[in-house]
Amino acid sequence: MQAAPDSGAKDVFARWQLGIATLLALGLAGALAHDVLRSPSVPMLLGDTPWIVAQTPLQTHGMEIDLSHPPLAFFERRFSGDGHGEHVLLRVRALREVALFLNREPLPVASDPARWKDTAILDVTSRILPGDNVILARVRNPDGNPALQVRIDGLAEPLVGDTRWASAWEGDPVAFAALAEDRIRHPESALLPAPLAALRANAIPLACFAVVGAALFLVLRRQPRAAAWAPTAALALVTLFWLLLFERVVRVPAEVGFDAAAHIEYIEWLLAHRTLAQPGAGAAMYHPPLAHALMALLLGALRPLGVEAHAALALLPLAAGLGMVWVARAMARALVPGAPFVEAAAIVGTGLLPMNLTIASCVSNEAPYALLTSLALLVTLQALLRERASLRDDVLLGLLLAAAALTKYSSLLWVPLLLGSLAIKRWVVERTTLLRAISGGALGLALVIAFAGWVYLRNYELTGDPLVTNRNAIPGRAWWQLPGFHTVAYFTHFGEALVHPWFSGFYSFWDALYTTFWGDGLLSGAVSPRLVVRRWNYTWMAIVFVLALPATLLLGVGWLEIARKSLHGPGWGRRMGFSLLVVLPPTLLVTILTVNLHYPYWSLGKAFYALAATPSVGLIVALGFARLDAALARAPLAIRTLPYAWAAAFVAAIACSYAA
């Protein structure tokens, strides 16, 4: 192991850490601010003047766009020109292209889609007629929902966008315009249990679970040997739970789950044709093929043995979800040695993390990708903790990242993060030459390119883009989904998750993340709460959303604890390992936020886009709980027992949600 640096060196290292963290935070904040305020590809509707859109029925499915004829909406308003002032100024912005007419005469508005966030200001005094006037706007948006912001000052009464405007999509009947609002409650969300009502209805069993948790704490605190077998017991119980989960999952059709039918179509294609399809041949066939090919092999091998297809298809995702529990155990042992209760808590926190349970129960490449990436993170952490990183570390890390890149495009974010961490460790901690530090990362990158690069090259040759998605898989076609824009309010509110959590991504970004992190808030991709397949116990899941509030606080406490360890712990390599875990959550959060800014669709508010961080989350929550327990060490026993009572009720509610 590495020797602890002297205090002076530690202070210098801490200053470097804080400096880099500050630069990273400022860089991310600056990039987000630029996206919101200036980037034309981010449909953020800003300003005090209201924006209006054509009325669109509330729906959760996507809408296809013919890029040769993008969506077009008309907006019209009649107003009086009597009593206008000496100067009548018109201000207009539109998402994204606008043609403007006043009394049937075109106005000279420069319609540049790259500058749609700039306000055009026109003096229209000479164009205003006594009596009735009419203003007409035709707004076209090649990415989805056309929106208009207009204001005319200098009239007897200022004219702004409101619901008195007539509006229509091209080819639809004329109706009144709607205010551009991206914070709504899905009208069918009340069909499923509400959290507080479910909590009251199940108060007695919850109290029983809490009593059991408190009793176990009181008994085990007097048993010093309990620590030795706590991780083994936790691993056994979590594994048993996952076996029960498998039994429940196979009772539901395999097509139930996020885009599961499309993934199954991809798997069946590979099994039948033994070759890759065109990226646009199916709804999921743009994905890299590794996970789908492995599931096709399992299906082909097990189907002749009488194993039902949905059981064979469930094996790989569920095994990947359970595999992350073992990764969490290894991470806890490496970073917090000699802390068996922290290790046990990390096992439980990972094994019963709702987003892990939800996604591992779906036929998709999400859980296999998460396992591969978390394994790559584990290899990186172990290399940081050793005195010297080896060639074996470079090769193993490169192969794992290559396998992840062959499974999901999201893995590319991890390539510079993990390879760069090892390069910095070699240069700063091991004091190697810069060339040696870079060469290890170059070897890992070369392995990624050698084993996975062909997929991205094939995509580029077929579509002109190495990162094919469902938006560009079919030339000339794309899709969009409501709302098609965002407002600042969408990112500054929270609370719907505690009232009507189902589809609460219609209400705010944070509600979307919360309900997909601590449960199945999107109902496994169902188009409506009314049509959901009851694969889980939604009454108990609603309770989880309330009980998860303390867990969320513990997640924050745990993150602060690893931040403290990254600055003051022994050994530079260990501090770098904790530093990597500190950087991980905000980096993934910003990634999810960026996706939501660029693609403002209700279905993209998903915490499990950070599924690969599941073992890290389990460890962070465990450290947060340990810090809370230490803080209460001198408190009265009744107070110290409360966190264990809550934890027992919380874990039991999750178990009842997914396996009862």
C-alpha positions as CSV (number, residue, x, y, z in Angstrom):
1,M,0.0,0.0,0.0
2,Q,1.0,3.6,-0.5
3,A,2.6,5.5,2.4
4,A,0.8,8.4,3.8
5,P,2.2,11.7,2.5
6,D,3.5,14.3,4.9
7,S,1.2,17.1,6.0
8,G,2.7,19.7,3.7
9,A,2.3,17.5,0.7
10,K,-1.2,16.7,1.8
11,D,-2.1,20.4,1.9
12,V,-0.7,21.0,-1.6
13,F,-2.6,17.9,-2.9
14,A,-5.8,19.2,-1.2
15,R,-5.4,22.6,-2.8
16,W,-5.0,21.0,-6.2
17,Q,-8.1,18.9,-5.6
18,L,-10.1,21.9,-4.6
19,G,-8.8,24.0,-7.4
20,I,-9.6,21.3,-10.0
21,A,-13.1,20.8,-8.4
22,T,-13.7,24.5,-8.6
23,L,-12.7,24.7,-12.2
24,L,-14.8,21.7,-13.0
25,A,-17.9,23.2,-11.3
26,L,-17.4,26.5,-13.0
27,G,-16.9,24.8,-16.3
28,L,-20.1,22.7,-16.0
29,A,-22.1,25.7,-14.7
30,G,-20.8,27.9,-17.6
31,A,-21.6,25.2,-20.2
32,L,-25.1,24.8,-18.8
33,A,-25.6,28.6,-18.7
34,H,-24.5,28.9,-22.3
35,D,-26.9,26.1,-23.3
36,V,-29.8,27.7,-21.5
37,L,-29.2,31.3,-22.6
38,R,-27.6,31.0,-26.0
39,S,-27.5,27.6,-27.6
40,P,-30.0,27.3,-30.4
41,S,-30.3,23.5,-29.9
42,V,-31.7,24.0,-26.4
43,P,-35.5,24.9,-26.6
44,M,-35.6,26.8,-23.3
45,L,-38.4,29.4,-23.4
46,L,-37.1,32.5,-21.5
47,G,-38.4,36.0,-20.7
48,D,-41.2,37.7,-18.9
49,T,-43.5,37.9,-21.9
50,P,-45.6,34.7,-22.2
51,W,-45.0,32.1,-24.9
52,I,-47.9,30.4,-26.7
53,V,-48.2,27.1,-28.6
54,A,-50.9,25.5,-30.6
55,Q,-53.1,23.2,-28.5
56,T,-51.9,19.6,-28.4
57,P,-53.8,16.7,-26.7
58,L,-51.9,15.3,-23.8
59,Q,-50.1,12.1,-24.9
60,T,-47.1,10.1,-23.9
61,H,-46.2,8.5,-27.2
62,G,-43.7,10.0,-29.7
63,M,-44.8,11.9,-32.8
64,E,-42.9,11.4,-36.1
65,I,-41.4,14.3,-38.0
66,D,-41.0,14.4,-41.7
67,L,-37.9,16.6,-41.9
68,S,-38.8,17.7,-45.4
69,H,-41.9,19.3,-44.0
70,P,-41.4,20.1,-40.3
71,P,-44.3,20.9,-37.9
72,L,-46.0,24.2,-38.7
73,A,-48.3,26.2,-36.4
74,F,-50.3,29.3,-37.1
75,F,-51.1,32.1,-34.6
76,E,-53.4,35.0,-35.3
77,R,-54.8,37.9,-33.2
78,R,-57.1,40.8,-34.1
79,F,-56.6,44.0,-32.2
80,S,-57.6,47.7,-32.3
81,G,-55.2,50.3,-33.5
82,D,-57.2,53.2,-32.1
83,G,-55.4,55.4,-29.7
84,H,-51.9,54.1,-30.4
85,G,-48.8,56.2,-29.4
86,E,-46.2,57.8,-31.5
87,H,-44.1,54.6,-31.6
88,V,-45.5,51.1,-31.8
89,L,-42.8,48.5,-31.2
90,L,-43.2,44.9,-31.9
91,R,-40.9,42.3,-30.2
92,V,-40.9,38.7,-31.4
93,R,-39.1,35.5,-30.8
94,A,-40.1,32.1,-32.1
95,L,-39.1,28.5,-31.7
96,R,-37.6,28.2,-34.3
97,E,-38.5,29.9,-37.7
98,V,-41.1,32.5,-38.1
99,A,-42.9,34.4,-40.8
100,L,-44.8,37.4,-39.5
101,F,-47.6,39.4,-41.2
102,L,-49.4,42.5,-40.1
103,N,-52.6,43.3,-42.0
104,R,-51.5,40.7,-44.6
105,E,-48.3,42.5,-45.3
106,P,-45.1,40.6,-44.5
107,L,-42.8,42.1,-41.8
108,P,-39.0,42.1,-42.2
109,V,-38.2,39.6,-39.5
110,A,-34.9,37.7,-40.1
111,S,-35.8,34.1,-39.4
112,D,-32.5,32.5,-38.5
113,P,-32.9,29.2,-36.6
114,A,-29.4,29.6,-35.2
115,R,-30.4,32.9,-33.5
116,W,-34.0,32.2,-32.5
117,K,-33.3,33.2,-28.9
118,D,-32.5,36.8,-30.1
119,T,-35.5,39.1,-29.9
120,A,-36.4,40.9,-33.1
121,I,-37.6,44.5,-32.5
122,L,-39.6,46.3,-35.3
123,D,-41.1,49.8,-35.4
124,V,-44.6,49.1,-36.9
125,T,-46.1,52.5,-36.2
126,S,-46.7,53.2,-39.9
127,R,-48.3,49.8,-40.4
128,I,-51.0,50.2,-37.7
129,L,-54.5,51.0,-39.2
130,P,-57.3,52.8,-37.4
131,G,-59.8,50.2,-36.1
132,D,-59.2,46.5,-36.6
133,N,-55.8,45.1,-37.3
134,V,-54.6,41.5,-37.5
135,I,-51.3,39.9,-36.9
136,L,-50.4,36.5,-38.2
137,A,-47.4,34.3,-37.4
138,R,-46.4,31.1,-39.1
139,V,-43.9,29.2,-36.9
140,R,-42.1,26.1,-38.0
141,N,-39.9,23.9,-35.8
142,P,-38.0,21.1,-37.3
143,D,-37.5,19.5,-33.8
144,G,-41.1,19.5,-32.7
145,N,-43.3,22.0,-30.9
146,P,-43.5,25.5,-32.5
147,A,-43.8,28.3,-30.0
148,L,-44.3,32.1,-30.3
149,Q,-43.4,35.0,-28.0
150,V,-44.7,38.3,-29.2
151,R,-45.3,41.7,-27.6
152,I,-46.6,45.0,-29.1
153,D,-46.1,48.1,-27.0
154,G,-47.4,51.6,-27.9
155,L,-51.0,50.5,-28.3
156,A,-53.8,51.6,-26.0
157,E,-53.3,48.2,-24.4
158,P,-50.1,46.2,-24.8
159,L,-50.6,43.1,-26.8
160,V,-48.9,39.9,-25.7
161,G,-49.2,36.2,-26.4
162,D,-52.2,34.7,-24.5
163,T,-55.1,32.4,-24.9
164,R,-57.1,34.9,-26.9
165,W,-54.9,34.2,-29.9
166,A,-56.4,31.9,-32.5
167,S,-54.0,29.0,-33.3
168,A,-53.8,25.7,-35.2
169,W,-51.4,23.1,-36.4
170,E,-51.2,22.9,-40.1
171,G,-54.2,21.0,-41.4
172,D,-56.1,21.1,-38.1
173,P,-59.2,23.1,-37.1
174,V,-58.6,26.6,-35.6
175,A,-58.7,26.8,-31.8
176,F,-57.5,29.1,-29.1
177,A,-53.7,29.1,-28.4
178,A,-52.4,27.6,-25.2
179,L,-49.8,29.1,-22.9
180,A,-46.5,27.3,-23.2
181,E,-46.5,25.3,-20.0
182,D,-44.3,22.3,-19.3
183,R,-45.4,21.7,-15.7
184,I,-48.7,19.8,-15.6
185,R,-50.1,16.9,-13.7
186,H,-50.9,13.9,-15.8
187,P,-54.7,13.5,-15.5
188,E,-54.5,9.8,-15.0
189,S,-51.8,9.8,-12.4
190,A,-54.5,9.7,-9.6
191,L,-55.6,6.3,-10.8
192,L,-52.7,4.7,-8.9
193,P,-52.1,5.0,-5.2
194,A,-51.1,8.3,-3.6
195,P,-48.1,8.2,-1.3
196,L,-49.6,9.7,1.9
197,A,-52.9,7.8,1.6
198,A,-50.9,4.5,1.1
199,L,-48.8,5.4,4.1
200,R,-51.8,5.9,6.3
201,A,-53.5,2.7,5.1
202,N,-50.4,0.6,5.9
203,A,-49.3,2.3,9.1
204,I,-49.6,-0.8,11.2
205,P,-47.3,-3.1,9.1
206,L,-44.9,-0.3,8.7
207,A,-44.8,0.2,12.4
208,C,-44.1,-3.6,12.8
209,F,-41.2,-3.4,10.4
210,A,-39.8,-0.4,12.3
211,V,-40.1,-2.3,15.6
212,V,-38.2,-5.3,14.1
213,G,-35.4,-3.0,12.9
214,A,-35.1,-1.3,16.2
215,A,-35.1,-4.7,18.0
216,L,-32.4,-6.0,15.7
217,F,-30.2,-3.0,16.4
218,L,-30.7,-3.3,20.2
219,V,-29.8,-7.0,20.1
220,L,-26.9,-6.9,17.6
221,R,-25.2,-3.9,19.2
222,R,-24.4,-6.2,22.2
223,Q,-23.0,-8.9,19.9
224,P,-19.5,-7.9,18.8
225,R,-19.3,-11.0,16.6
226,A,-22.2,-9.8,14.5
227,A,-20.0,-7.6,12.4
228,A,-18.0,-10.5,11.1
229,W,-21.0,-12.2,9.4
230,A,-23.0,-9.1,8.5
231,P,-21.8,-8.8,4.9
232,T,-22.3,-12.5,4.2
233,A,-25.8,-12.4,5.7
234,A,-26.7,-9.3,3.7
235,L,-25.4,-10.9,0.5
236,A,-27.4,-14.1,1.2
237,L,-30.6,-12.1,1.9
238,V,-30.2,-9.9,-1.2
239,T,-29.5,-12.9,-3.4
240,L,-32.6,-14.6,-2.1
241,F,-34.6,-11.5,-2.8
242,W,-33.4,-11.4,-6.4
243,L,-34.4,-15.0,-6.9
244,L,-37.9,-14.0,-5.8
245,L,-37.7,-11.1,-8.1
246,F,-36.9,-13.4,-11.0
247,E,-39.9,-15.6,-10.2
248,R,-42.1,-12.5,-10.3
249,V,-40.6,-11.1,-13.5
250,V,-41.1,-14.2,-15.5
251,R,-44.8,-14.2,-14.6
252,V,-45.2,-11.0,-16.7
253,P,-44.9,-11.0,-20.5
254,A,-41.3,-10.2,-21.6
255,E,-42.6,-7.3,-23.8
256,V,-43.5,-5.4,-20.6
257,G,-40.7,-2.9,-19.8
258,F,-39.0,0.1,-21.3
259,D,-39.0,-0.5,-25.1
260,A,-38.8,-4.2,-24.3
261,A,-40.8,-5.2,-27.4
262,A,-38.3,-3.3,-29.6
263,H,-35.3,-4.9,-27.8
264,I,-36.9,-8.4,-28.3
265,E,-37.4,-7.6,-32.0
266,Y,-33.6,-6.9,-32.2
267,I,-32.7,-10.1,-30.4
268,E,-35.0,-12.2,-32.6
269,W,-33.5,-10.6,-35.7
270,L,-30.0,-11.4,-34.5
271,L,-31.0,-15.0,-33.8
272,A,-32.8,-15.4,-37.1
273,H,-30.3,-13.6,-39.4
274,R,-27.0,-13.9,-37.5
275,T,-26.1,-10.5,-38.8
276,L,-26.7,-6.8,-37.9
277,A,-29.7,-5.0,-39.2
278,Q,-29.8,-1.5,-40.6
279,P,-30.0,1.0,-37.7
280,G,-33.4,2.1,-38.8
281,A,-34.9,-1.4,-39.4
282,G,-36.4,-1.5,-35.9
283,A,-37.0,0.8,-33.0
284,A,-34.0,-0.5,-31.0
285,M,-31.7,-1.7,-33.8
286,Y,-29.5,1.4,-33.6
287,H,-28.0,0.2,-30.3
288,P,-24.5,-1.4,-30.3
289,P,-25.0,-5.2,-30.4
290,L,-23.1,-6.9,-27.6
291,A,-25.9,-7.3,-25.0
292,H,-28.5,-8.2,-27.6
293,A,-26.2,-10.8,-29.1
294,L,-25.6,-12.4,-25.7
295,M,-29.3,-12.5,-25.1
296,A,-29.8,-14.0,-28.5
297,L,-27.3,-16.7,-27.7
298,L,-29.0,-17.5,-24.4
299,L,-32.4,-17.6,-26.1
300,G,-31.1,-19.9,-28.8
301,A,-29.4,-22.2,-26.3
302,L,-32.2,-22.4,-23.8
303,R,-35.3,-22.4,-26.0
304,P,-34.7,-26.0,-27.3
305,L,-34.3,-27.2,-23.7
306,G,-37.9,-26.1,-22.9
307,V,-37.0,-22.8,-21.1
308,E,-39.7,-20.3,-21.9
309,A,-38.5,-17.3,-23.9
310,H,-39.3,-14.7,-21.3
311,A,-37.3,-16.6,-18.7
312,A,-34.3,-16.9,-21.0
313,L,-34.5,-13.2,-22.0
314,A,-34.7,-12.1,-18.3
315,L,-31.5,-13.9,-17.3
316,L,-28.8,-11.5,-18.5
317,P,-30.4,-8.2,-17.3
318,L,-31.2,-9.7,-13.9
319,A,-27.8,-11.3,-13.6
320,A,-26.3,-7.9,-14.4
321,G,-28.3,-6.1,-11.8
322,L,-27.3,-8.7,-9.1
323,G,-23.7,-8.5,-10.4
324,M,-23.6,-4.9,-9.4
325,V,-24.2,-6.0,-5.8
326,W,-20.9,-7.9,-5.9
327,V,-19.2,-4.8,-7.4
328,A,-20.5,-2.7,-4.5
329,R,-19.1,-5.3,-2.0
330,A,-15.7,-5.2,-3.6
331,M,-15.7,-1.3,-3.7
332,A,-16.6,-1.2,0.0
333,R,-13.8,-3.6,0.9
334,A,-11.3,-1.7,-1.2
335,L,-12.2,1.8,-0.1
336,V,-13.4,1.3,3.5
337,P,-11.5,-1.8,4.7
338,G,-12.3,-3.2,8.1
339,A,-15.9,-1.8,8.1
340,P,-18.2,-4.8,7.8
341,F,-21.4,-3.0,8.6
342,V,-20.6,-0.4,5.9
343,E,-20.0,-3.3,3.5
344,A,-23.3,-4.9,4.5
345,A,-25.1,-1.6,4.1
346,A,-23.6,-1.1,0.6
347,I,-24.7,-4.6,-0.4
348,V,-28.3,-3.9,0.7
349,G,-28.3,-0.4,-0.7
350,T,-27.2,-1.6,-4.1
351,G,-29.3,-4.8,-4.2
352,L,-32.5,-3.0,-3.2
353,L,-31.9,0.3,-5.0
354,P,-35.3,0.7,-6.9
355,M,-33.9,1.9,-10.2
356,N,-31.6,-1.2,-10.3
357,L,-34.6,-3.5,-9.6
358,T,-36.8,-1.7,-12.2
359,I,-34.3,-1.8,-15.1
360,A,-32.8,-5.2,-14.4
361,S,-36.4,-6.5,-14.7
362,C,-36.6,-5.2,-18.3
363,V,-35.3,-6.8,-21.5
364,S,-32.8,-4.2,-22.6
365,N,-29.1,-3.4,-22.8
366,E,-29.2,-1.0,-19.9
367,A,-28.4,-3.3,-17.0
368,P,-25.5,-5.2,-18.9
369,Y,-24.0,-1.8,-19.8
370,A,-24.2,-0.7,-16.2
371,L,-22.5,-3.8,-14.9
372,L,-19.7,-3.5,-17.4
373,T,-19.1,0.1,-16.6
374,S,-19.2,-0.4,-12.9
375,L,-16.7,-3.2,-13.3
376,A,-14.5,-0.7,-15.1
377,L,-14.9,1.7,-12.3
378,L,-14.0,-1.0,-9.8
379,V,-10.8,-1.9,-11.7
380,T,-9.9,1.8,-11.8
381,L,-10.4,2.2,-8.0
382,Q,-8.3,-0.9,-7.3
383,A,-5.5,0.4,-9.5
384,L,-5.7,3.8,-7.7
385,L,-5.3,2.1,-4.4
386,R,-2.3,0.0,-5.3
387,E,1.2,1.4,-5.1
388,R,1.6,1.2,-8.8
389,A,-0.9,0.7,-11.6
390,S,0.1,-2.2,-13.9
391,L,-0.1,-3.1,-17.5
392,R,-2.8,-5.6,-16.5
393,D,-4.9,-2.7,-15.2
394,D,-4.7,-0.9,-18.5
395,V,-5.6,-4.0,-20.5
396,L,-8.5,-5.0,-18.2
397,L,-9.9,-1.5,-18.1
398,G,-9.6,-1.1,-21.9
399,L,-11.4,-4.4,-22.5
400,L,-14.2,-3.6,-20.1
401,L,-14.7,-0.2,-21.6
402,A,-14.6,-1.7,-25.1
403,A,-17.3,-4.2,-24.0
404,A,-19.4,-1.3,-22.6
405,A,-18.9,0.6,-25.8
406,L,-20.2,-2.4,-27.7
407,T,-23.3,-2.3,-25.4
408,K,-24.4,1.3,-25.1
409,Y,-23.2,4.7,-26.4
410,S,-23.4,6.2,-22.9
411,S,-20.2,4.3,-22.0
412,L,-18.2,6.7,-24.0
413,L,-18.5,9.3,-21.2
414,W,-16.6,6.9,-18.9
415,V,-13.7,6.3,-21.2
416,P,-11.9,9.6,-20.6
417,L,-13.0,9.7,-17.0
418,L,-11.5,6.4,-16.0
419,L,-8.5,6.3,-18.3
420,G,-7.7,9.9,-17.3
421,S,-7.9,9.0,-13.6
422,L,-5.2,6.3,-14.0
423,A,-3.0,8.6,-16.1
424,I,-3.2,11.4,-13.4
425,K,-2.5,8.8,-10.7
426,R,0.7,7.6,-12.5
427,W,1.9,11.2,-13.0
428,V,1.0,12.7,-9.7
429,V,1.2,9.8,-7.2
430,E,3.7,7.4,-8.8
431,R,5.8,10.3,-10.2
432,T,6.2,8.6,-13.6
433,T,7.1,10.6,-16.7
434,L,4.2,12.3,-18.5
435,L,4.8,9.9,-21.5
436,R,4.5,6.8,-19.3
437,A,1.3,8.3,-17.6
438,I,-0.3,8.9,-21.0
439,S,0.8,5.6,-22.5
440,G,-1.3,3.5,-20.2
441,G,-4.4,5.5,-21.1
442,A,-3.4,5.3,-24.8
443,L,-3.3,1.5,-24.5
444,G,-6.7,1.4,-22.9
445,L,-8.1,3.7,-25.6
446,A,-6.5,1.7,-28.3
447,L,-8.3,-1.4,-27.0
448,V,-11.6,0.4,-27.0
449,I,-11.1,1.5,-30.6
450,A,-9.8,-1.9,-31.7
451,F,-12.7,-3.9,-30.3
452,A,-15.6,-1.4,-30.5
453,G,-14.6,1.2,-33.1
454,W,-16.1,-0.8,-35.9
455,V,-19.6,-0.2,-34.7
456,Y,-19.2,3.5,-34.7
457,L,-17.5,3.4,-38.1
458,R,-20.3,1.3,-39.5
459,N,-22.8,3.8,-38.2
460,Y,-21.0,6.7,-39.8
461,E,-20.9,4.9,-43.1
462,L,-24.6,4.1,-43.0
463,T,-26.0,7.3,-41.6
464,G,-23.2,9.9,-41.5
465,D,-23.3,9.9,-37.7
466,P,-21.2,7.5,-35.5
467,L,-23.8,7.9,-32.6
468,V,-27.0,6.7,-34.2
469,T,-30.2,7.2,-32.2
470,N,-33.9,6.8,-32.9
471,R,-33.9,10.5,-34.0
472,N,-31.5,10.0,-36.9
473,A,-31.6,6.2,-37.6
474,I,-34.0,6.7,-40.6
475,P,-32.9,9.4,-43.1
476,G,-35.4,12.2,-43.4
477,R,-37.4,11.1,-40.3
478,A,-37.2,12.0,-36.6
479,W,-39.6,12.2,-33.7
480,W,-40.5,14.4,-30.8
481,Q,-42.5,14.2,-27.7
482,L,-44.3,16.5,-25.4
483,P,-43.7,19.1,-24.2
484,G,-41.0,19.9,-26.8
485,F,-39.7,22.8,-24.9
486,H,-38.8,23.6,-21.3
487,T,-39.1,26.6,-18.9
488,V,-36.9,27.5,-16.0
489,A,-39.8,26.6,-13.6
490,Y,-39.5,22.9,-14.7
491,F,-36.0,22.8,-13.2
492,T,-36.7,24.7,-10.0
493,H,-39.7,22.8,-8.6
494,F,-40.2,19.6,-6.7
495,G,-43.1,17.9,-4.8
496,E,-45.3,16.1,-7.2
497,A,-43.5,12.9,-6.4
498,L,-45.0,13.0,-2.9
499,V,-48.6,13.7,-4.1
500,H,-49.0,12.0,-7.5
501,P,-45.7,10.4,-8.4
502,W,-46.8,8.5,-11.5
503,F,-45.6,10.3,-14.6
504,S,-44.5,13.2,-12.4
505,G,-41.9,13.9,-15.0
506,F,-44.6,16.0,-16.6
507,Y,-44.3,18.3,-13.6
508,S,-40.6,18.8,-12.9
509,F,-37.2,17.5,-13.7
510,W,-36.5,16.7,-10.0
511,D,-39.7,14.8,-9.6
512,A,-38.8,12.8,-12.7
513,L,-35.4,11.8,-11.3
514,Y,-36.8,11.1,-7.8
515,T,-39.5,8.8,-8.9
516,T,-37.3,6.9,-11.3
517,F,-34.5,6.6,-8.8
518,W,-36.7,5.4,-5.8
519,G,-39.3,3.5,-7.8
520,D,-40.9,2.9,-11.2
521,G,-42.4,6.3,-11.6
522,L,-42.7,5.9,-15.4
523,L,-44.5,2.5,-15.0
524,S,-41.9,0.6,-17.0
525,G,-42.7,2.5,-20.2
526,A,-46.5,2.2,-20.1
527,V,-48.3,4.8,-22.1
528,S,-50.8,5.5,-19.4
529,P,-51.5,4.7,-15.7
530,R,-54.8,3.4,-16.9
531,L,-53.1,0.8,-19.2
532,V,-50.3,-0.2,-16.9
533,V,-49.5,-3.9,-16.5
534,R,-49.5,-4.4,-12.7
535,R,-46.0,-5.9,-12.5
536,W,-45.3,-4.3,-9.1
537,N,-47.2,-3.5,-5.9
538,Y,-47.8,0.2,-6.5
539,T,-49.3,0.8,-3.1
540,W,-46.1,-0.1,-1.4
541,M,-44.1,1.7,-4.1
542,A,-46.0,4.9,-3.3
543,I,-45.0,4.5,0.3
544,V,-41.4,4.1,-0.8
545,F,-41.5,7.6,-2.3
546,V,-42.3,9.1,1.2
547,L,-39.8,6.9,3.1
548,A,-37.1,7.8,0.5
549,L,-36.8,11.4,1.7
550,P,-34.4,10.5,4.5
551,A,-32.5,8.2,2.2
552,T,-32.0,11.1,-0.2
553,L,-30.6,13.1,2.7
554,L,-28.3,10.3,3.6
555,L,-27.1,10.2,0.0
556,G,-26.1,13.8,0.3
557,V,-24.5,13.1,3.7
558,G,-22.6,10.2,2.2
559,W,-21.4,12.3,-0.7
560,L,-20.1,14.9,1.7
561,E,-18.4,12.1,3.7
562,I,-16.5,10.8,0.6
563,A,-15.6,14.4,-0.2
564,R,-14.1,14.7,3.3
565,K,-12.2,11.5,2.8
566,S,-10.9,12.6,-0.6
567,L,-9.4,15.7,1.1
568,H,-8.1,14.3,4.4
569,G,-7.8,10.6,4.1
570,P,-4.4,8.7,4.2
571,G,-2.7,7.9,1.0
572,W,-2.9,9.9,-2.2
573,G,-4.2,6.9,-4.2
574,R,-7.1,6.4,-1.8
575,R,-7.9,10.1,-1.9
576,M,-7.9,9.9,-5.7
577,G,-10.3,7.0,-5.4
578,F,-12.7,9.0,-3.2
579,S,-12.2,12.0,-5.5
580,L,-13.4,9.9,-8.4
581,L,-16.5,8.9,-6.5
582,V,-17.1,12.6,-5.6
583,V,-16.9,13.6,-9.3
584,L,-19.1,10.8,-10.5
585,P,-22.6,11.9,-9.2
586,P,-22.5,15.5,-10.4
587,T,-21.0,14.5,-13.7
588,L,-23.8,12.0,-14.4
589,L,-26.4,14.5,-13.1
590,V,-25.2,17.2,-15.5
591,T,-25.2,14.6,-18.3
592,I,-28.9,13.8,-17.6
593,L,-29.7,17.5,-17.3
594,T,-28.0,18.3,-20.6
595,V,-30.0,15.5,-22.3
596,N,-33.2,17.0,-20.9
597,L,-32.3,20.5,-22.0
598,H,-31.5,19.4,-25.6
599,Y,-34.3,16.9,-25.9
600,P,-37.2,18.2,-23.7
601,Y,-39.3,15.1,-23.8
602,W,-41.3,13.7,-20.8
603,S,-39.8,10.3,-21.1
604,L,-36.1,11.4,-20.9
605,G,-36.3,12.4,-17.2
606,K,-34.8,9.1,-16.0
607,A,-32.5,8.7,-13.1
608,F,-31.4,5.3,-14.5
609,Y,-29.4,6.9,-17.2
610,A,-26.9,6.9,-14.4
611,L,-27.5,3.2,-13.6
612,A,-23.8,2.4,-13.9
613,A,-23.3,4.4,-10.7
614,T,-25.5,2.0,-8.7
615,P,-22.7,0.4,-6.7
616,S,-21.3,3.8,-6.0
617,V,-24.7,5.0,-4.8
618,G,-25.0,1.9,-2.5
619,L,-21.6,2.7,-1.0
620,I,-22.4,6.5,-0.6
621,V,-25.7,5.8,1.2
622,A,-23.9,3.3,3.5
623,L,-21.3,5.9,4.4
624,G,-24.0,8.5,4.9
625,F,-25.8,6.1,7.3
626,A,-22.5,5.3,9.1
627,R,-21.8,9.1,9.5
628,L,-25.4,9.6,11.0
629,D,-24.9,6.7,13.4
630,A,-21.5,8.1,14.5
631,A,-23.1,11.5,15.0
632,L,-25.8,9.9,17.3
633,A,-23.3,7.8,19.2
634,R,-23.8,9.8,22.4
635,A,-27.5,10.4,21.9
636,P,-30.1,8.6,24.1
637,L,-30.6,5.0,23.0
638,A,-34.2,5.8,21.9
639,I,-32.9,8.5,19.5
640,R,-30.0,6.3,18.2
641,T,-32.5,3.5,17.4
642,L,-34.7,5.7,15.1
643,P,-32.5,5.4,12.0
644,Y,-32.6,1.6,12.2
645,A,-36.3,1.6,12.6
646,W,-36.7,3.8,9.6
647,A,-34.2,1.7,7.6
648,A,-36.1,-1.5,8.3
649,A,-39.4,0.1,7.2
650,F,-37.8,1.5,4.1
651,V,-36.1,-1.7,3.0
652,A,-39.3,-3.7,3.8
653,A,-41.4,-1.3,1.7
654,I,-39.0,-1.7,-1.3
655,A,-39.1,-5.5,-0.9
656,C,-42.9,-5.5,-0.8
657,S,-43.0,-3.2,-3.9
658,Y,-41.0,-5.5,-6.1
659,A,-41.4,-9.1,-4.8
660,A,-44.5,-9.3,-2.6
